[in-house]
Amino acid sequence: MLVDSGMPVDRAAFEERLWSLVDPGDLRWVVVTHDDRDHTGSLAAVLARAPGAKLITNAISLTRLSEEFDIPAERVITVNPGSRMAIGDRRFTFFRPPTFDSPGTPAMFDHRDGTLFSTDSFGNVVPERARHMGDVRVEEFLAGFEVLNRAIAPWTAMADAEKFGRSTPSWKPCPASRVCRSGCPALTWIWRPHSTRTASDVTEDIAVRRIAAPPETVPRRGPVTVSRRLRGPGEDWRRPQG
């Protein structure tokens, strides 16, 4: 399964890397989280080279994609918030994320390995490339988090923090240990025996405190203080070992 297909400007490098990891004949599913060009850059080429692959996306995104791509109906499965799919030994749940820049955006949760693909929701921009959130300074992460989420969902500046917070429990059925978001390192959660929180909970905390709260009311603290504030006792969000 491939989730999104990169940016047009990186098409050649993206496709070279993709086919070095999977044979086109073995690719069966391509998920498009939404129709923005930075998520569909190699879509047509991938579907052409992997004739056995089917596209999974929302009907709104499919309508917009059809303005540019000719995708046969028999190669498409549409999903909505609340949709569930079983593919092999994996189960997937789709839901509407709290923030988005396209109305056709479904987030996807993989129940087998606990990975939540939250698309642009709770995404980030960081100064340098990094594979894990623990490789990024906390103040840089939070600053980039505010920039991207304000950009894709400017209406959050007008949102009531309490009401916005009530919209995030859609994550609750998804006890994610890893959150993969656009434009930033993955958030990997290190489980502790006495901790009941998950990566989804941490992301929710960040969202309510850094998105919904008016900018002038968001506490500005150093990396150690903020890091402790987002963690519960004995919990950790950092680069996994091994």
C-alpha positions in Angstrom: 0.0 0.0 0.0 1.2 3.5 -0.9 -0.2 6.5 1.0 0.0 9.6 -1.3 2.3 10.0 -4.2 4.6 13.0 -3.6 5.0 16.4 -5.3 5.3 17.0 -9.0 8.6 18.7 -8.6 10.0 15.5 -7.0 8.3 13.0 -9.3 11.4 11.4 -10.8 13.1 10.9 -7.4 9.9 9.8 -5.8 9.2 7.1 -8.4 12.8 5.9 -8.4 12.7 5.4 -4.6 9.2 3.9 -4.7 10.1 1.2 -7.2 13.3 0.4 -5.4 11.1 -0.6 -2.4 8.2 -2.4 -4.1 7.7 -4.1 -7.5 4.9 -2.5 -9.5 3.2 -5.8 -9.9 3.0 -6.2 -6.1 1.5 -2.7 -5.4 -2.2 -3.3 -4.7 -3.5 -0.1 -3.1 -2.8 3.6 -3.4 -4.4 5.9 -0.8 -4.9 9.5 -1.7 -5.6 11.4 1.5 -6.7 14.5 -0.5 -6.4 16.0 -3.9 -3.7 18.7 -3.3 -0.9 18.5 -5.9 1.8 17.9 -3.2 0.0 14.6 -2.5 -0.8 13.4 -6.1 2.4 14.3 -8.0 3.1 10.8 -9.3 -0.5 9.4 -9.0 -1.1 8.9 -12.8 2.4 7.4 -13.3 2.0 5.0 -10.4 -1.4 3.8 -11.5 -0.2 3.3 -15.0 2.9 1.3 -13.9 1.0 -0.7 -11.3 -2.1 -1.9 -13.2 -3.2 -4.1 -10.4 -3.4 -1.2 -7.9 -6.7 0.3 -6.8 -7.2 3.9 -5.6 -8.7 4.6 -2.2 -9.9 8.1 -1.6 -12.9 10.3 -0.6 -15.6 11.0 -3.2 -14.8 14.8 -3.0 -11.2 14.2 -3.7 -12.0 11.8 -6.5 -14.2 14.4 -8.2 -11.4 16.9 -8.1 -8.8 14.4 -9.3 -11.1 13.5 -12.2 -10.6 17.1 -13.5 -7.0 16.1 -14.3 -6.7 12.3 -14.2 -8.8 9.7 -16.1 -9.2 7.0 -13.5 -11.5 4.0 -14.4 -14.3 3.5 -11.9 -13.4 -0.1 -11.4 -10.1 0.9 -10.0 -11.5 3.2 -7.3 -12.9 2.6 -3.8 -14.3 5.6 -2.0 -14.3 6.0 1.7 -16.0 8.4 4.2 -15.5 9.2 7.8 -16.4 6.1 9.7 -15.5 3.7 6.8 -13.6 0.5 7.7 -11.6 -1.8 5.4 -9.9 -5.1 5.9 -7.0 -5.8 3.6 -5.2 -9.0 4.2 -4.3 -9.1 7.9 -4.7 -5.4 8.3 -7.7 -3.3 9.4 -8.1 0.3 8.5 -10.4 3.0 9.9 -11.1 6.3 8.2 -12.3 9.5 9.9 -12.3 13.2 9.4 -9.3 14.9 11.1 -9.8 18.0 13.2 -8.0 20.3 10.8 -7.7 20.0 7.0 -7.3 22.2 3.9 -9.4 20.0 1.6 -13.0 18.9 2.4 -12.2 15.5 0.9 -9.6 14.6 3.5 -9.9 11.3 5.3 -7.3 10.4 8.0 -6.5 6.7 8.1 -5.6 4.4 11.1 -3.8 1.1 10.6 -4.9 -1.1 13.5 -2.2 -3.7 13.1 0.8 -1.6 13.8 -0.9 1.4 15.4 0.0 4.0 12.7 -2.2 7.0 12.2 -1.9 8.8 8.8 -3.2 12.2 9.7 -2.4 13.8 6.3 -1.9 17.6 6.6 -3.8 17.7 9.9 -1.2 18.4 12.7 1.5 18.6 10.1 4.6 20.7 10.5 7.5 22.5 8.8 10.9 22.1 10.3 14.2 23.8 9.5 16.1 20.6 8.5 15.2 17.1 7.4 14.6 14.7 10.2 13.0 11.2 10.4 11.7 11.4 13.9 10.2 14.1 16.0 12.8 13.5 18.7 15.5 14.7 16.3 13.9 18.2 16.2 14.2 20.8 19.0 10.8 21.2 20.7 10.5 24.9 20.2 11.2 24.5 16.5 8.6 21.7 16.3 5.9 23.8 18.0 6.7 26.9 16.0 6.5 25.0 12.7 3.3 23.3 13.9 1.6 26.7 14.4 2.7 28.0 11.0 1.5 25.0 9.0 -1.8 24.4 10.8 -2.7 28.1 10.7 -1.9 28.1 7.0 -4.0 25.0 6.1 -6.9 25.9 8.5 -6.9 29.6 9.1 -10.4 29.3 10.6 -8.8 27.8 13.7 -7.7 31.3 14.8 -11.4 32.0 15.3 -12.3 28.7 16.9 -13.3 28.4 20.5 -10.6 26.3 22.2 -13.2 24.3 24.3 -15.4 23.6 21.2 -12.4 22.7 19.1 -11.2 20.3 21.9 -14.5 18.5 21.7 -13.9 17.8 18.0 -10.7 15.8 18.6 -12.2 12.7 20.3 -12.7 11.3 16.9 -9.1 10.0 17.4 -10.1 8.0 20.5 -10.8 4.7 18.8 -7.3 5.0 17.3 -4.7 4.3 20.0 -1.8 5.2 17.8 1.8 4.5 18.7 2.9 6.5 15.6 1.5 9.5 13.8 2.6 10.2 10.2 1.9 13.7 9.2 2.7 15.8 6.1 5.9 17.8 5.9 7.4 16.7 9.2 9.0 13.8 11.1 6.8 11.0 12.4 5.7 11.2 16.1 6.6 7.8 17.6 5.2 7.0 21.0 7.3 5.0 23.5 4.8 3.0 25.6 5.1 2.9 29.3 3.4 0.2 31.5 1.7 2.8 33.7 0.8 5.2 30.9 -2.6 5.1 29.3 -1.9 8.0 26.8 -1.1 7.4 23.2 0.4 9.3 20.3 -3.1 10.4 19.4 -3.5 11.9 22.9 -0.3 13.9 22.6 -1.3 15.2 19.2 -4.7 16.2 20.6 -3.0 18.1 23.4 -0.7 19.9 21.0 -3.7 20.8 18.8 -5.9 22.2 21.5 -3.1 24.2 23.1 -1.3 25.4 19.9 -4.1 25.7 17.3 -7.3 26.6 19.0 -5.9 29.0 21.6 -5.5 32.6 20.3 -1.8 33.3 19.5 -1.5 35.9 22.3 -2.7 33.4 24.9 -0.4 30.5 23.9 2.3 30.1 26.6 5.8 30.7 25.2 8.2 28.4 27.1 11.6 26.9 26.6 12.1 23.4 25.2 12.4 21.6 28.5 9.2 23.2 30.0 7.1 22.6 26.9 8.4 19.0 26.6 7.4 18.2 30.1 4.0 19.9 29.7 3.1 17.6 26.7 4.2 14.5 28.5 2.6 12.6 31.3 4.6 10.9 34.1 6.9 8.3 32.6 5.9 9.0 29.0 8.1 9.8 26.2 7.9 10.9 22.5 11.3 10.6 20.9 13.2 8.6 18.3 12.7 4.9 18.7 15.8 2.8 19.4 16.8 -0.1 17.3 
